[in-house]
Amino acid sequence: MRRAGKALPTSRQWEKAARGHKGWAYPWGDGPTAAKCNVQDAGIGHTTPVTRYQSGVSPYGVYDLCGNTWEWCSTETEPGRYELKGSAFTSPFTRAAPALFNDANATMADNNTGFRCVAQDIAQ
């Protein structure tokens, strides 16, 4: 990713993109609304196109910051473990709030985990 001028966001950068400058509980505000994201409660059972949940977009115009896939962050929680944000289609809505903590071993790979990049100059 570095060669492409991209990097994983830190967990703080990821949360800022998700919660906006007001620090909302969810990208769409403070109201817990499972219908605004692809989580287990939706009953879909797989990932969906990123623009499916138009009402779940963050104040910065970022889609799917709750649900769809857990997203890797560059924040190491302990040697070999990194923070994950956002929850996934396999997660109950109660795990979807962007401020909730989750991490995994760097070698973990499954069908409900992905990533998004930030521009390198922002990530430093």
Secondary structure, DSSP 8 states (H G I E B T S, - for coil): -GGGTEE---HHHHHHHHHTTTT-SBTTBSS--GGGSBSGGG---S---TTS-GGG--TTS---SSBSSEEEEEEEEETTEEEEES--TTS-GGG--TT---EEETT---TTEE---EEHHHH-
